[in-house]
Amino acid sequence: MANRILWINPVNETAAFDQPIAEYINAAKRVDTQVDVVSLKRGPMHLNYYYYDALILGDTLHQVKRAEKEGYDAAIIGCFYDPGLREAREITDRIVIAAPAEASMLIAAGLGYRFSIIVASNKCIPKMHENVVNYGLSDRLASFESVSLDVNDFQKDKTETARRIYKAAEQAVHEKLAEVIILGCTMQFGFYKELQEDLKIPVIDAIIAPLKYAEFMVELRKNFGWGHSKICSYESPPISEIKKWKLYDQYPGMRGLWR
């Protein structure tokens, strides 16, 4: 039976990211993996602001919980800010949860000692730096490098995007001594291969990394029983409280998920 993975673009579906990302994923996935790509029915078109990030959190978490009930083996929260990653692992029991930043950094840490992250703009850096710290990888971070582009512009002029990414990555390698480059936005997909060939170092794609990480984690869970720990950090909230407080009546997105 094929492993089923749900990729969640945590932005409004009118942003039209689903089809190009699905095509990219389907070219990289294992033959025994089925990946479905969805986005949200409401919300912002990108998550560059803390407020936008907060707006999509509930809908994203409920989509993750729904994926578990529908029998998916893994869910990937497809934004490099990793919104709701910790919370998603808390509210699920069986499903594997992955996200781009954590997956990319953990893979990069195995390929070189120091990595640099190419970001859209300086606005991205504080939130991403928080994640680097939370993942325990501060000593492995060489730098953040901004290309001064809006998230939704990465795929519009690919020649200009590639030029900016190359300039930022070259600076990271030669001035900051980065040994691995991470493309720090899922909308930077498709640029890693040429950059990697030019720089002669690993360049991590933020869509391929969490996809492969999720496939690997599903294999570990199925074959060895290694899933997310359910004590301390990822201990789930009591269903009795959710029912007692009738949270599913107060938040329509929860209906049917905990009954």
C-alpha positions in Angstrom: 0.0 0.0 0.0 1.3 3.5 -0.9 2.3 5.8 1.8 -0.1 8.8 1.9 1.3 12.3 2.6 -0.7 15.5 2.7 1.2 18.7 1.8 -0.6 21.7 3.3 0.1 25.1 1.9 -1.0 27.3 4.9 -2.2 30.1 2.8 -5.4 31.0 1.0 -6.2 28.7 -1.9 -6.5 31.6 -4.3 -2.7 32.1 -4.1 -2.6 29.3 -6.7 0.4 27.5 -5.2 -1.1 24.0 -5.2 -0.7 22.9 -8.8 3.0 24.0 -9.4 4.0 22.5 -6.0 2.1 19.3 -6.6 3.9 18.9 -10.0 7.3 19.5 -8.3 6.6 17.1 -5.5 5.4 14.4 -7.9 8.6 14.6 -9.8 10.6 14.0 -6.5 8.6 11.6 -4.5 9.1 7.9 -4.2 7.1 5.7 -6.5 5.3 4.2 -3.5 4.3 7.6 -2.1 1.0 9.3 -2.8 1.1 13.1 -2.1 -2.0 15.3 -2.1 -1.6 19.1 -2.0 -4.1 21.4 -0.4 -4.4 24.9 0.9 -6.7 26.8 3.1 -10.2 28.1 2.3 -9.4 31.5 3.8 -6.6 33.7 5.0 -3.6 35.6 3.7 -1.5 34.8 0.5 1.8 34.7 2.4 3.0 34.6 6.0 5.6 37.3 6.1 4.0 38.9 9.2 3.4 37.5 12.6 -0.3 38.5 12.4 -0.8 36.5 9.2 1.0 33.5 10.8 -1.4 33.7 13.7 -4.5 33.9 11.5 -3.8 30.6 9.7 -2.8 28.5 12.8 -6.2 27.1 13.7 -7.2 26.1 10.2 -3.8 24.5 9.5 -3.9 22.5 12.7 -7.5 21.3 12.0 -6.4 20.3 8.5 -3.6 18.2 10.0 -6.0 16.5 12.4 -8.4 15.8 9.6 -5.5 14.2 7.6 -4.9 11.9 10.5 -8.6 10.9 10.6 -8.6 10.3 6.9 -5.7 7.8 7.1 -2.7 9.8 5.9 0.6 8.6 7.1 2.2 12.1 7.2 1.4 15.8 6.9 3.8 18.5 5.9 3.1 22.1 6.8 4.5 23.8 3.7 6.0 27.1 4.9 9.6 27.7 6.0 8.4 29.4 9.2 7.1 25.9 10.3 3.8 27.4 11.6 2.1 25.0 14.0 4.7 22.2 13.8 4.9 21.7 17.6 1.1 22.1 18.0 0.4 19.7 15.2 2.5 17.0 16.8 0.7 17.6 20.1 -2.8 17.1 18.7 -2.0 14.0 16.6 -1.4 10.4 17.7 -0.3 8.3 14.7 0.6 10.6 11.8 4.1 11.9 11.1 4.3 15.8 11.0 7.1 17.5 9.1 7.9 21.1 8.0 10.5 22.7 5.7 12.8 24.6 8.1 13.3 21.7 10.6 13.8 19.1 7.9 16.1 21.3 5.8 18.3 22.2 8.8 18.5 18.7 10.1 19.5 17.4 6.7 22.0 20.3 6.2 23.6 19.6 9.6 24.5 16.1 8.3 26.0 17.4 5.1 28.3 20.2 6.4 29.1 21.9 9.7 27.7 25.3 8.9 24.8 26.3 6.8 23.4 29.6 5.5 19.7 30.2 4.8 18.6 32.3 1.8 15.6 34.3 2.8 13.1 36.6 0.9 13.8 39.7 3.0 15.2 40.9 6.3 11.7 40.7 7.7 11.9 36.9 7.6 15.1 36.7 9.7 13.9 37.1 13.3 11.2 34.4 13.1 13.5 32.0 11.3 16.3 32.7 13.8 13.9 31.7 16.6 13.4 28.4 14.9 17.1 27.9 14.5 17.5 28.4 18.3 14.5 26.2 19.1 15.9 23.4 17.0 19.2 23.6 18.8 21.3 24.5 15.7 22.5 28.0 16.5 26.1 27.0 16.4 25.6 25.5 12.9 24.2 28.7 11.4 26.7 30.7 9.3 24.3 33.4 8.2 21.0 34.5 6.8 21.2 36.1 3.4 18.3 38.2 2.0 17.5 38.5 -1.7 15.0 41.4 -1.2 12.1 39.8 -3.0 8.5 39.3 -2.1 7.6 35.6 -1.5 5.1 35.6 -4.4 7.7 37.0 -6.8 10.2 34.1 -6.7 8.6 32.3 -9.6 7.7 35.3 -11.8 11.1 36.2 -13.2 13.2 33.1 -12.7 16.3 34.5 -14.3 16.3 37.4 -11.9 15.5 35.2 -9.0 18.3 32.8 -9.8 20.7 35.8 -10.1 19.8 37.1 -6.7 20.0 33.7 -5.1 23.4 33.0 -6.6 24.8 36.3 -5.4 23.5 35.7 -1.9 24.7 32.1 -1.7 28.1 33.0 -3.1 28.5 35.7 -0.4 27.5 33.1 2.3 30.1 30.6 1.0 33.0 33.0 0.5 32.4 35.5 3.3 30.5 33.5 6.0 32.2 30.1 5.3 28.9 28.3 4.8 29.3 24.7 3.7 25.7 24.1 2.9 23.0 26.5 1.5 19.4 26.2 2.4 16.8 27.9 0.2 14.7 29.3 3.0 11.3 29.6 1.3 9.1 26.9 -0.3 8.6 29.3 -3.2 12.3 29.1 -4.0 11.6 25.6 -5.4 13.4 24.6 -8.6 16.5 26.7 -8.1 18.7 24.3 -6.1 20.2 22.1 -8.9 21.9 24.7 -11.0 23.1 26.6 -7.9 24.5 23.4 -6.5 26.4 22.6 -9.7 27.9 26.1 -9.7 28.9 26.3 -6.1 30.0 22.6 -5.8 28.3 22.3 -2.3 24.9 20.9 -1.2 21.9 23.2 -1.8 18.8 22.2 0.1 15.4 22.7 -1.6 12.7 23.6 0.9 10.1 21.4 -0.7 12.2 18.3 -1.4 13.7 18.3 2.1 10.5 18.0 4.1 9.1 15.5 1.5 12.0 13.2 1.9 12.2 13.7 5.6 8.5 12.8 5.9 9.0 9.7 3.7 11.9 8.6 6.0 9.9 9.3 9.2 7.0 7.3 7.9 9.3 4.4 7.2 10.7 4.6 10.7 7.3 4.7 12.3 5.9 1.8 10.3 9.0 -0.5 10.5 10.4 0.3 13.9 7.6 2.1 15.8 9.5 5.4 16.1 6.9 8.1 16.1 6.6 11.4 17.8 6.9 11.0 21.6 3.7 11.7 23.4 5.1 12.7 26.8 6.2 16.2 27.8 6.4 18.4 24.7 3.9 16.6 22.5 1.5 15.3 25.1 -2.0 15.7 23.7 -4.7 17.9 25.3 -7.3 15.7 27.1 -10.3 14.9 24.9 -12.4 15.1 28.0 -11.6 18.8 28.3 -12.3 19.5 24.6 -15.7 17.8 25.0 -16.5 19.4 28.4 -15.8 22.9 27.1 -17.6 22.1 23.8 -14.7 23.6 21.9 -16.0 22.0 18.7 -19.2 24.0 18.9 -17.2 27.2 19.4 -14.7 26.6 16.6 -16.5 25.1 13.5 -13.2 23.8 12.1 -13.0 21.3 15.0 -16.3 19.6 14.3 -15.9 15.9 13.9 -12.2 15.8 14.8 -12.4 14.9 18.5 -15.8 13.3 18.9 
